[in-house]
């Protein structure tokens, strides 16, 4: 039997549509947070430099931590392939 490689087949998976909607809204909310932060700081303090620094401060922890899960998952994949688990 030939597998169906189509969006219709993909969307027929139970629970996938709400998951895609939740992921889309989550990404939208994350982007809107950055925009809201910049607009708030500009309106309140009239300082583009402060807006930039606060936006950096909001993003920097994620940038510093993001290599860690990638490194951990790469090690896990290597262990799975070698069969040491």
PDB file of N, CA, C and O in Angstrom:
ATOM      1  N   UNK A   1       0.839  -1.176   0.000  1.00  0.00           N
ATOM      2  CA  UNK A   1       0.000   0.000   0.000  1.00  0.00           C
ATOM      3  C   UNK A   1       0.888   1.245   0.000  1.00  0.00           C
ATOM      4  O   UNK A   1       1.848   1.323   0.766  1.00  0.00           O
ATOM      5  N   UNK A   2       0.580   2.186  -0.830  1.00  0.00           N
ATOM      6  CA  UNK A   2       1.375   3.392  -0.975  1.00  0.00           C
ATOM      7  C   UNK A   2       0.966   4.421   0.079  1.00  0.00           C
ATOM      8  O   UNK A   2      -0.220   4.665   0.299  1.00  0.00           O
ATOM      9  N   UNK A   3       1.965   5.017   0.723  1.00  0.00           N
ATOM     10  CA  UNK A   3       1.691   6.024   1.751  1.00  0.00           C
ATOM     11  C   UNK A   3       1.257   7.330   1.096  1.00  0.00           C
ATOM     12  O   UNK A   3       1.774   7.726   0.051  1.00  0.00           O
ATOM     13  N   UNK A   4       0.290   7.991   1.741  1.00  0.00           N
ATOM     14  CA  UNK A   4      -0.166   9.283   1.238  1.00  0.00           C
ATOM     15  C   UNK A   4       0.689  10.391   1.849  1.00  0.00           C
ATOM     16  O   UNK A   4       0.714  10.581   3.065  1.00  0.00           O
ATOM     17  N   UNK A   5       1.374  11.101   0.994  1.00  0.00           N
ATOM     18  CA  UNK A   5       2.180  12.238   1.440  1.00  0.00           C
ATOM     19  C   UNK A   5       1.478  13.522   1.040  1.00  0.00           C
ATOM     20  O   UNK A   5       1.851  14.170   0.061  1.00  0.00           O
ATOM     21  N   UNK A   6       0.458  13.885   1.805  1.00  0.00           N
ATOM     22  CA  UNK A   6      -0.287  15.095   1.499  1.00  0.00           C
ATOM     23  C   UNK A   6      -0.672  15.789   2.802  1.00  0.00           C
ATOM     24  O   UNK A   6      -0.682  15.182   3.873  1.00  0.00           O
ATOM     25  N   UNK A   7      -0.989  17.082   2.681  1.00  0.00           N
ATOM     26  CA  UNK A   7      -1.443  17.819   3.854  1.00  0.00           C
ATOM     27  C   UNK A   7      -2.790  17.299   4.343  1.00  0.00           C
ATOM     28  O   UNK A   7      -3.076  17.350   5.539  1.00  0.00           O
ATOM     29  N   UNK A   8      -3.608  16.808   3.440  1.00  0.00           N
ATOM     30  CA  UNK A   8      -4.905  16.255   3.853  1.00  0.00           C
ATOM     31  C   UNK A   8      -4.696  15.053   4.766  1.00  0.00           C
ATOM     32  O   UNK A   8      -5.376  14.909   5.782  1.00  0.00           O
ATOM     33  N   UNK A   9      -3.745  14.185   4.396  1.00  0.00           N
ATOM     34  CA  UNK A   9      -3.451  13.018   5.235  1.00  0.00           C
ATOM     35  C   UNK A   9      -2.843  13.449   6.563  1.00  0.00           C
ATOM     36  O   UNK A   9      -3.144  12.872   7.608  1.00  0.00           O
ATOM     37  N   UNK A  10      -1.990  14.458   6.518  1.00  0.00           N
ATOM     38  CA  UNK A  10      -1.369  14.957   7.740  1.00  0.00           C
ATOM     39  C   UNK A  10      -2.401  15.561   8.682  1.00  0.00           C
ATOM     40  O   UNK A  10      -2.372  15.303   9.886  1.00  0.00           O
ATOM     41  N   UNK A  11      -3.310  16.360   8.144  1.00  0.00           N
ATOM     42  CA  UNK A  11      -4.316  17.005   8.973  1.00  0.00           C
ATOM     43  C   UNK A  11      -5.374  16.039   9.494  1.00  0.00           C
ATOM     44  O   UNK A  11      -6.156  16.396  10.375  1.00  0.00           O
ATOM     45  N   UNK A  12      -5.406  14.824   8.960  1.00  0.00           N
ATOM     46  CA  UNK A  12      -6.371  13.844   9.446  1.00  0.00           C
ATOM     47  C   UNK A  12      -5.896  13.145  10.720  1.00  0.00           C
ATOM     48  O   UNK A  12      -6.648  12.379  11.322  1.00  0.00           O
ATOM     49  N   UNK A  13      -4.662  13.401  11.133  1.00  0.00           N
ATOM     50  CA  UNK A  13      -4.158  12.826  12.373  1.00  0.00           C
ATOM     51  C   UNK A  13      -4.894  13.473  13.543  1.00  0.00           C
ATOM     52  O   UNK A  13      -4.919  14.699  13.647  1.00  0.00           O
ATOM     53  N   UNK A  14      -5.490  12.675  14.422  1.00  0.00           N
ATOM     54  CA  UNK A  14      -6.263  13.244  15.536  1.00  0.00           C
ATOM     55  C   UNK A  14      -5.390  14.113  16.449  1.00  0.00           C
ATOM     56  O   UNK A  14      -4.305  13.700  16.861  1.00  0.00           O
ATOM     57  N   UNK A  15      -5.869  15.301  16.755  1.00  0.00           N
ATOM     58  CA  UNK A  15      -5.191  16.196  17.676  1.00  0.00           C
ATOM     59  C   UNK A  15      -4.109  17.056  17.052  1.00  0.00           C
ATOM     60  O   UNK A  15      -3.544  17.913  17.730  1.00  0.00           O
ATOM     61  N   UNK A  16      -3.806  16.851  15.783  1.00  0.00           N
ATOM     62  CA  UNK A  16      -2.736  17.627  15.164  1.00  0.00           C
ATOM     63  C   UNK A  16      -3.170  19.058  14.858  1.00  0.00           C
ATOM     64  O   UNK A  16      -2.375  19.986  15.010  1.00  0.00           O
ATOM     65  N   UNK A  17      -4.396  19.248  14.437  1.00  0.00           N
ATOM     66  CA  UNK A  17      -4.873  20.604  14.125  1.00  0.00           C
ATOM     67  C   UNK A  17      -4.809  21.537  15.336  1.00  0.00           C
ATOM     68  O   UNK A  17      -4.315  22.657  15.206  1.00  0.00           O
ATOM     69  N   UNK A  18      -5.293  21.114  16.514  1.00  0.00           N
ATOM     70  CA  UNK A  18      -5.160  21.992  17.680  1.00  0.00           C
ATOM     71  C   UNK A  18      -3.697  22.245  18.068  1.00  0.00           C
ATOM     72  O   UNK A  18      -3.359  23.324  18.553  1.00  0.00           O
ATOM     73  N   UNK A  19      -2.847  21.260  17.855  1.00  0.00           N
ATOM     74  CA  UNK A  19      -1.426  21.434  18.162  1.00  0.00           C
ATOM     75  C   UNK A  19      -0.799  22.482  17.249  1.00  0.00           C
ATOM     76  O   UNK A  19      -0.044  23.335  17.714  1.00  0.00           O
ATOM     77  N   UNK A  20      -1.103  22.425  15.963  1.00  0.00           N
ATOM     78  CA  UNK A  20      -0.576  23.403  15.014  1.00  0.00           C
ATOM     79  C   UNK A  20      -1.102  24.801  15.345  1.00  0.00           C
ATOM     80  O   UNK A  20      -0.354  25.776  15.272  1.00  0.00           O
ATOM     81  N   UNK A  21      -2.371  24.903  15.704  1.00  0.00           N
ATOM     82  CA  UNK A  21      -2.951  26.196  16.088  1.00  0.00           C
ATOM     83  C   UNK A  21      -2.270  26.743  17.337  1.00  0.00           C
ATOM     84  O   UNK A  21      -1.951  27.931  17.397  1.00  0.00           O
ATOM     85  N   UNK A  22      -2.045  25.893  18.332  1.00  0.00           N
ATOM     86  CA  UNK A  22      -1.386  26.331  19.563  1.00  0.00           C
ATOM     87  C   UNK A  22       0.046  26.784  19.289  1.00  0.00           C
ATOM     88  O   UNK A  22       0.489  27.790  19.841  1.00  0.00           O
ATOM     89  N   UNK A  23       0.764  26.062  18.453  1.00  0.00           N
ATOM     90  CA  UNK A  23       2.137  26.456  18.122  1.00  0.00           C
ATOM     91  C   UNK A  23       2.167  27.781  17.375  1.00  0.00           C
ATOM     92  O   UNK A  23       3.041  28.612  17.617  1.00  0.00           O
ATOM     93  N   UNK A  24       1.225  27.978  16.478  1.00  0.00           N
ATOM     94  CA  UNK A  24       1.162  29.229  15.723  1.00  0.00           C
ATOM     95  C   UNK A  24       0.864  30.408  16.644  1.00  0.00           C
ATOM     96  O   UNK A  24       1.507  31.453  16.545  1.00  0.00           O
ATOM     97  N   UNK A  25      -0.101  30.244  17.532  1.00  0.00           N
ATOM     98  CA  UNK A  25      -0.443  31.326  18.462  1.00  0.00           C
ATOM     99  C   UNK A  25       0.690  31.594  19.446  1.00  0.00           C
ATOM    100  O   UNK A  25       0.903  32.738  19.848  1.00  0.00           O
ATOM    101  N   UNK A  26       1.407  30.564  19.833  1.00  0.00           N
ATOM    102  CA  UNK A  26       2.545  30.736  20.735  1.00  0.00           C
ATOM    103  C   UNK A  26       3.642  31.560  20.079  1.00  0.00           C
ATOM    104  O   UNK A  26       4.210  32.452  20.710  1.00  0.00           O
ATOM    105  N   UNK A  27       3.945  31.269  18.820  1.00  0.00           N
ATOM    106  CA  UNK A  27       4.971  32.044  18.110  1.00  0.00           C
ATOM    107  C   UNK A  27       4.522  33.488  17.916  1.00  0.00           C
ATOM    108  O   UNK A  27       5.326  34.413  18.028  1.00  0.00           O
ATOM    109  N   UNK A  28       3.247  33.677  17.627  1.00  0.00           N
ATOM    110  CA  UNK A  28       2.716  35.029  17.473  1.00  0.00           C
ATOM    111  C   UNK A  28       2.846  35.811  18.774  1.00  0.00           C
ATOM    112  O   UNK A  28       3.238  36.978  18.769  1.00  0.00           O
ATOM    113  N   UNK A  29       2.516  35.165  19.885  1.00  0.00           N
ATOM    114  CA  UNK A  29       2.618  35.831  21.191  1.00  0.00           C
ATOM    115  C   UNK A  29       4.058  36.196  21.516  1.00  0.00           C
ATOM    116  O   UNK A  29       4.313  37.266  22.068  1.00  0.00           O
ATOM    117  N   UNK A  30       4.996  35.331  21.186  1.00  0.00           N
ATOM    118  CA  UNK A  30       6.407  35.627  21.461  1.00  0.00           C
ATOM    119  C   UNK A  30       6.877  36.831  20.654  1.00  0.00           C
ATOM    120  O   UNK A  30       7.611  37.676  21.167  1.00  0.00           O
ATOM    121  N   UNK A  31       6.455  36.911  19.393  1.00  0.00           N
ATOM    122  CA  UNK A  31       6.838  38.057  18.559  1.00  0.00           C
ATOM    123  C   UNK A  31       6.170  39.341  19.052  1.00  0.00           C
ATOM    124  O   UNK A  31       6.790  40.405  19.045  1.00  0.00           O
ATOM    125  N   UNK A  32       4.939  39.248  19.468  1.00  0.00           N
ATOM    126  CA  UNK A  32       4.225  40.422  19.938  1.00  0.00           C
ATOM    127  C   UNK A  32       4.820  40.940  21.245  1.00  0.00           C
ATOM    128  O   UNK A  32       4.772  42.141  21.510  1.00  0.00           O
ATOM    129  N   UNK A  33       5.378  40.051  22.063  1.00  0.00           N
ATOM    130  CA  UNK A  33       6.019  40.485  23.309  1.00  0.00           C
ATOM    131  C   UNK A  33       7.185  41.416  22.999  1.00  0.00           C
ATOM    132  O   UNK A  33       7.330  42.463  23.630  1.00  0.00           O
ATOM    133  N   UNK A  34       8.007  41.042  22.042  1.00  0.00           N
ATOM    134  CA  UNK A  34       9.140  41.897  21.670  1.00  0.00           C
ATOM    135  C   UNK A  34       8.693  43.256  21.168  1.00  0.00           C
ATOM    136  O   UNK A  34       9.253  44.284  21.548  1.00  0.00           O
ATOM    137  N   UNK A  35       7.693  43.256  20.320  1.00  0.00           N
ATOM    138  CA  UNK A  35       7.169  44.520  19.792  1.00  0.00           C
ATOM    139  C   UNK A  35       6.553  45.365  20.901  1.00  0.00           C
ATOM    140  O   UNK A  35       6.777  46.574  20.958  1.00  0.00           O
ATOM    141  N   UNK A  36       5.791  44.745  21.767  1.00  0.00           N
ATOM    142  CA  UNK A  36       5.160  45.459  22.872  1.00  0.00           C
ATOM    143  C   UNK A  36       6.198  46.059  23.808  1.00  0.00           C
ATOM    144  O   UNK A  36       6.034  47.182  24.285  1.00  0.00           O
ATOM    145  N   UNK A  37       7.265  45.314  24.072  1.00  0.00           N
ATOM    146  CA  UNK A  37       8.329  45.811  24.937  1.00  0.00           C
ATOM    147  C   UNK A  37       8.969  47.062  24.342  1.00  0.00           C
ATOM    148  O   UNK A  37       9.169  48.051  25.047  1.00  0.00           O
ATOM    149  N   UNK A  38       9.285  47.025  23.068  1.00  0.00           N
ATOM    150  CA  UNK A  38       9.897  48.183  22.406  1.00  0.00           C
ATOM    151  C   UNK A  38       8.954  49.382  22.437  1.00  0.00           C
ATOM    152  O   UNK A  38       9.362  50.486  22.795  1.00  0.00           O
ATOM    153  N   UNK A  39       7.700  49.169  22.063  1.00  0.00           N
ATOM    154  CA  UNK A  39       6.748  50.283  22.034  1.00  0.00           C
ATOM    155  C   UNK A  39       6.496  50.854  23.419  1.00  0.00           C
ATOM    156  O   UNK A  39       6.363  52.068  23.567  1.00  0.00           O
ATOM    157  N   UNK A  40       6.428  50.002  24.435  1.00  0.00           N
ATOM    158  CA  UNK A  40       6.217  50.486  25.802  1.00  0.00           C
ATOM    159  C   UNK A  40       7.385  51.345  26.266  1.00  0.00           C
ATOM    160  O   UNK A  40       7.183  52.430  26.811  1.00  0.00           O
ATOM    161  N   UNK A  41       8.609  50.861  26.052  1.00  0.00           N
ATOM    162  CA  UNK A  41       9.781  51.615  26.514  1.00  0.00           C
ATOM    163  C   UNK A  41       9.902  52.931  25.747  1.00  0.00           C
ATOM    164  O   UNK A  41      10.251  53.957  26.331  1.00  0.00           O
ATOM    165  N   UNK A  42       9.622  52.909  24.463  1.00  0.00           N
ATOM    166  CA  UNK A  42       9.677  54.154  23.691  1.00  0.00           C
ATOM    167  C   UNK A  42       8.628  55.156  24.173  1.00  0.00           C
ATOM    168  O   UNK A  42       8.905  56.352  24.263  1.00  0.00           O
ATOM    169  N   UNK A  43       7.433  54.672  24.479  1.00  0.00           N
ATOM    170  CA  UNK A  43       6.374  55.573  24.935  1.00  0.00           C
ATOM    171  C   UNK A  43       6.651  56.099  26.340  1.00  0.00           C
ATOM    172  O   UNK A  43       6.386  57.265  26.632  1.00  0.00           O
ATOM    173  N   UNK A  44       7.173  55.258  27.194  1.00  0.00           N
ATOM    174  CA  UNK A  44       7.378  55.630  28.592  1.00  0.00           C
ATOM    175  C   UNK A  44       8.636  56.469  28.803  1.00  0.00           C
ATOM    176  O   UNK A  44       8.604  57.458  29.535  1.00  0.00           O
ATOM    177  N   UNK A  45       9.748  56.080  28.164  1.00  0.00           N
ATOM    178  CA  UNK A  45      11.031  56.728  28.434  1.00  0.00           C
ATOM    179  C   UNK A  45      11.598  57.500  27.243  1.00  0.00           C
ATOM    180  O   UNK A  45      12.582  58.222  27.398  1.00  0.00           O
ATOM    181  N   UNK A  46      11.007  57.364  26.077  1.00  0.00           N
ATOM    182  CA  UNK A  46      11.474  58.040  24.850  1.00  0.00           C
ATOM    183  C   UNK A  46      12.955  57.787  24.588  1.00  0.00           C
ATOM    184  O   UNK A  46      13.689  58.696  24.200  1.00  0.00           O
ATOM    185  N   UNK A  47      13.386  56.550  24.803  1.00  0.00           N
ATOM    186  CA  UNK A  47      14.796  56.210  24.641  1.00  0.00           C
ATOM    187  C   UNK A  47      14.937  54.959  23.768  1.00  0.00           C
ATOM    188  O   UNK A  47      14.708  53.844  24.238  1.00  0.00           O
ATOM    189  N   UNK A  48      15.312  55.142  22.507  1.00  0.00           N
ATOM    190  CA  UNK A  48      15.529  53.975  21.654  1.00  0.00           C
ATOM    191  C   UNK A  48      16.665  53.081  22.157  1.00  0.00           C
ATOM    192  O   UNK A  48      16.615  51.862  21.992  1.00  0.00           O
ATOM    193  N   UNK A  49      17.684  53.680  22.766  1.00  0.00           N
ATOM    194  CA  UNK A  49      18.795  52.881  23.296  1.00  0.00           C
ATOM    195  C   UNK A  49      18.320  51.973  24.423  1.00  0.00           C
ATOM    196  O   UNK A  49      18.693  50.802  24.480  1.00  0.00           O
ATOM    197  N   UNK A  50      17.503  52.508  25.313  1.00  0.00           N
ATOM    198  CA  UNK A  50      16.968  51.703  26.404  1.00  0.00           C
ATOM    199  C   UNK A  50      16.059  50.601  25.866  1.00  0.00           C
ATOM    200  O   UNK A  50      16.075  49.476  26.366  1.00  0.00           O
ATOM    201  N   UNK A  51      15.279  50.922  24.863  1.00  0.00           N
ATOM    202  CA  UNK A  51      14.410  49.909  24.249  1.00  0.00           C
ATOM    203  C   UNK A  51      15.247  48.767  23.668  1.00  0.00           C
ATOM    204  O   UNK A  51      14.893  47.597  23.809  1.00  0.00           O
ATOM    205  N   UNK A  52      16.358  49.115  23.016  1.00  0.00           N
ATOM    206  CA  UNK A  52      17.236  48.090  22.468  1.00  0.00           C
ATOM    207  C   UNK A  52      17.869  47.230  23.536  1.00  0.00           C
ATOM    208  O   UNK A  52      17.927  46.007  23.409  1.00  0.00           O
ATOM    209  N   UNK A  53      18.351  47.879  24.605  1.00  0.00           N
ATOM    210  CA  UNK A  53      18.975  47.107  25.681  1.00  0.00           C
ATOM    211  C   UNK A  53      17.969  46.197  26.402  1.00  0.00           C
ATOM    212  O   UNK A  53      18.298  45.064  26.753  1.00  0.00           O
ATOM    213  N   UNK A  54      16.763  46.688  26.618  1.00  0.00           N
ATOM    214  CA  UNK A  54      15.768  45.850  27.283  1.00  0.00           C
ATOM    215  C   UNK A  54      15.327  44.682  26.397  1.00  0.00           C
ATOM    216  O   UNK A  54      15.077  43.582  26.889  1.00  0.00           O
ATOM    217  N   UNK A  55      15.236  44.929  25.104  1.00  0.00           N
ATOM    218  CA  UNK A  55      14.905  43.840  24.197  1.00  0.00           C
ATOM    219  C   UNK A  55      16.021  42.797  24.191  1.00  0.00           C
ATOM    220  O   UNK A  55      15.757  41.595  24.194  1.00  0.00           O
ATOM    221  N   UNK A  56      17.259  43.262  24.183  1.00  0.00           N
ATOM    222  CA  UNK A  56      18.390  42.339  24.280  1.00  0.00           C
ATOM    223  C   UNK A  56      18.342  41.559  25.589  1.00  0.00           C
ATOM    224  O   UNK A  56      18.586  40.352  25.601  1.00  0.00           O
ATOM    225  N   UNK A  57      18.030  42.241  26.693  1.00  0.00           N
ATOM    226  CA  UNK A  57      17.960  41.583  27.993  1.00  0.00           C
ATOM    227  C   UNK A  57      16.847  40.537  28.028  1.00  0.00           C
ATOM    228  O   UNK A  57      16.959  39.536  28.735  1.00  0.00           O
ATOM    229  N   UNK A  58      15.785  40.764  27.274  1.00  0.00           N
ATOM    230  CA  UNK A  58      14.694  39.789  27.230  1.00  0.00           C
ATOM    231  C   UNK A  58      15.056  38.572  26.384  1.00  0.00           C
ATOM    232  O   UNK A  58      14.570  37.471  26.641  1.00  0.00           O
ATOM    233  N   UNK A  59      15.904  38.765  25.379  1.00  0.00           N
ATOM    234  CA  UNK A  59      16.241  37.689  24.449  1.00  0.00           C
ATOM    235  C   UNK A  59      17.507  36.934  24.858  1.00  0.00           C
ATOM    236  O   UNK A  59      17.626  35.738  24.591  1.00  0.00           O
ATOM    237  N   UNK A  60      18.452  37.620  25.502  1.00  0.00           N
ATOM    238  CA  UNK A  60      19.766  37.051  25.800  1.00  0.00           C
ATOM    239  C   UNK A  60      19.738  35.736  26.586  1.00  0.00           C
ATOM    240  O   UNK A  60      20.491  34.827  26.236  1.00  0.00           O
ATOM    241  N   UNK A  61      18.914  35.586  27.626  1.00  0.00           N
ATOM    242  CA  UNK A  61      18.932  34.306  28.340  1.00  0.00           C
ATOM    243  C   UNK A  61      18.605  33.112  27.429  1.00  0.00           C
ATOM    244  O   UNK A  61      19.223  32.054  27.545  1.00  0.00           O
ATOM    245  N   UNK A  62      17.655  33.281  26.546  1.00  0.00           N
ATOM    246  CA  UNK A  62      17.331  32.207  25.611  1.00  0.00           C
ATOM    247  C   UNK A  62      18.456  31.919  24.648  1.00  0.00           C
ATOM    248  O   UNK A  62      18.695  30.763  24.299  1.00  0.00           O
ATOM    249  N   UNK A  63      19.160  32.965  24.209  1.00  0.00           N
ATOM    250  CA  UNK A  63      20.292  32.773  23.310  1.00  0.00           C
ATOM    251  C   UNK A  63      21.438  32.058  24.002  1.00  0.00           C
ATOM    252  O   UNK A  63      22.139  31.262  23.379  1.00  0.00           O
ATOM    253  N   UNK A  64      21.635  32.333  25.279  1.00  0.00           N
ATOM    254  CA  UNK A  64      22.711  31.683  26.023  1.00  0.00           C
ATOM    255  C   UNK A  64      22.399  30.224  26.331  1.00  0.00           C
ATOM    256  O   UNK A  64      23.299  29.384  26.330  1.00  0.00           O
ATOM    257  N   UNK A  65      21.147  29.922  26.591  1.00  0.00           N
ATOM    258  CA  UNK A  65      20.759  28.572  26.988  1.00  0.00           C
ATOM    259  C   UNK A  65      20.475  27.667  25.787  1.00  0.00           C
ATOM    260  O   UNK A  65      20.582  26.446  25.910  1.00  0.00           O
ATOM    261  N   UNK A  66      20.117  28.229  24.636  1.00  0.00           N
ATOM    262  CA  UNK A  66      19.669  27.413  23.504  1.00  0.00           C
ATOM    263  C   UNK A  66      20.681  26.380  23.011  1.00  0.00           C
ATOM    264  O   UNK A  66      20.247  25.325  22.549  1.00  0.00           O
ATOM    265  N   UNK A  67      21.997  26.599  23.072  1.00  0.00           N
ATOM    266  CA  UNK A  67      22.904  25.534  22.633  1.00  0.00           C
ATOM    267  C   UNK A  67      22.890  24.307  23.544  1.00  0.00           C
ATOM    268  O   UNK A  67      23.230  23.207  23.108  1.00  0.00           O
ATOM    269  N   UNK A  68      22.503  24.488  24.793  1.00  0.00           N
ATOM    270  CA  UNK A  68      22.530  23.374  25.739  1.00  0.00           C
ATOM    271  C   UNK A  68      21.592  22.233  25.353  1.00  0.00           C
ATOM    272  O   UNK A  68      22.047  21.091  25.306  1.00  0.00           O
ATOM    273  N   UNK A  69      20.290  22.478  25.071  1.00  0.00           N
ATOM    274  CA  UNK A  69      19.431  21.362  24.659  1.00  0.00           C
ATOM    275  C   UNK A  69      19.902  20.709  23.360  1.00  0.00           C
ATOM    276  O   UNK A  69      19.779  19.495  23.195  1.00  0.00           O
ATOM    277  N   UNK A  70      20.438  21.505  22.443  1.00  0.00           N
ATOM    278  CA  UNK A  70      20.935  20.930  21.191  1.00  0.00           C
ATOM    279  C   UNK A  70      22.109  20.008  21.467  1.00  0.00           C
ATOM    280  O   UNK A  70      22.204  18.931  20.879  1.00  0.00           O
ATOM    281  N   UNK A  71      22.992  20.417  22.344  1.00  0.00           N
ATOM    282  CA  UNK A  71      24.148  19.586  22.679  1.00  0.00           C
ATOM    283  C   UNK A  71      23.700  18.304  23.377  1.00  0.00           C
ATOM    284  O   UNK A  71      24.198  17.219  23.077  1.00  0.00           O
ATOM    285  N   UNK A  72      22.761  18.436  24.302  1.00  0.00           N
ATOM    286  CA  UNK A  72      22.280  17.256  25.029  1.00  0.00           C
ATOM    287  C   UNK A  72      21.579  16.275  24.104  1.00  0.00           C
ATOM    288  O   UNK A  72      21.788  15.066  24.202  1.00  0.00           O
ATOM    289  N   UNK A  73      20.744  16.794  23.202  1.00  0.00           N
ATOM    290  CA  UNK A  73      20.031  15.894  22.303  1.00  0.00           C
ATOM    291  C   UNK A  73      20.979  15.237  21.310  1.00  0.00           C
ATOM    292  O   UNK A  73      20.754  14.089  20.925  1.00  0.00           O
ATOM    293  N   UNK A  74      22.030  15.927  20.886  1.00  0.00           N
ATOM    294  CA  UNK A  74      23.001  15.332  19.977  1.00  0.00           C
ATOM    295  C   UNK A  74      23.726  14.183  20.665  1.00  0.00           C
ATOM    296  O   UNK A  74      23.962  13.141  20.052  1.00  0.00           O
ATOM    297  N   UNK A  75      24.076  14.363  21.913  1.00  0.00           N
ATOM    298  CA  UNK A  75      24.713  13.288  22.671  1.00  0.00           C
ATOM    299  C   UNK A  75      23.793  12.102  22.833  1.00  0.00           C
ATOM    300  O   UNK A  75      24.243  10.958  22.764  1.00  0.00           O
ATOM    301  N   UNK A  76      22.513  12.348  23.049  1.00  0.00           N
ATOM    302  CA  UNK A  76      21.548  11.272  23.207  1.00  0.00           C
ATOM    303  C   UNK A  76      21.404  10.488  21.906  1.00  0.00           C
ATOM    304  O   UNK A  76      21.318   9.260  21.924  1.00  0.00           O
ATOM    305  N   UNK A  77      21.378  11.201  20.773  1.00  0.00           N
ATOM    306  CA  UNK A  77      21.263  10.530  19.477  1.00  0.00           C
ATOM    307  C   UNK A  77      22.496   9.676  19.233  1.00  0.00           C
ATOM    308  O   UNK A  77      22.380   8.550  18.746  1.00  0.00           O
ATOM    309  N   UNK A  78      23.680  10.197  19.565  1.00  0.00           N
ATOM    310  CA  UNK A  78      24.902   9.412  19.395  1.00  0.00           C
ATOM    311  C   UNK A  78      24.855   8.144  20.229  1.00  0.00           C
ATOM    312  O   UNK A  78      25.261   7.080  19.762  1.00  0.00           O
ATOM    313  N   UNK A  79      24.361   8.242  21.465  1.00  0.00           N
ATOM    314  CA  UNK A  79      24.258   7.065  22.325  1.00  0.00           C
ATOM    315  C   UNK A  79      23.260   6.068  21.778  1.00  0.00           C
ATOM    316  O   UNK A  79      23.482   4.860  21.868  1.00  0.00           O
ATOM    317  N   UNK A  80      22.162   6.549  21.212  1.00  0.00           N
ATOM    318  CA  UNK A  80      21.165   5.654  20.632  1.00  0.00           C
ATOM    319  C   UNK A  80      21.753   4.881  19.454  1.00  0.00           C
ATOM    320  O   UNK A  80      21.512   3.683  19.309  1.00  0.00           O
ATOM    321  N   UNK A  81      22.524   5.570  18.615  1.00  0.00           N
ATOM    322  CA  UNK A  81      23.115   4.932  17.446  1.00  0.00           C
ATOM    323  C   UNK A  81      24.168   3.910  17.831  1.00  0.00           C
ATOM    324  O   UNK A  81      24.283   2.865  17.191  1.00  0.00           O
ATOM    325  N   UNK A  82      24.938   4.201  18.872  1.00  0.00           N
ATOM    326  CA  UNK A  82      25.981   3.275  19.258  1.00  0.00           C
ATOM    327  C   UNK A  82      25.444   2.115  20.083  1.00  0.00           C
ATOM    328  O   UNK A  82      26.115   1.095  20.238  1.00  0.00           O
ATOM    329  N   UNK A  83      24.235   2.271  20.612  1.00  0.00           N
ATOM    330  CA  UNK A  83      23.609   1.196  21.377  1.00  0.00           C
ATOM    331  C   UNK A  83      24.115   1.104  22.802  1.00  0.00           C
ATOM    332  O   UNK A  83      24.013   0.047  23.425  1.00  0.00           O
ATOM    333  N   UNK A  84      24.663   2.198  23.333  1.00  0.00           N
ATOM    334  CA  UNK A  84      25.212   2.157  24.680  1.00  0.00           C
ATOM    335  C   UNK A  84      24.165   2.392  25.765  1.00  0.00           C
ATOM    336  O   UNK A  84      24.483   2.335  26.952  1.00  0.00           O
ATOM    337  N   UNK A  85      22.937   2.651  25.375  1.00  0.00           N
ATOM    338  CA  UNK A  85      21.874   2.848  26.394  1.00  0.00           C
ATOM    339  C   UNK A  85      21.146   1.542  26.579  1.00  0.00           C
ATOM    340  O   UNK A  85      20.215   1.462  27.381  1.00  0.00           O
TER     341      UNK A  85
END
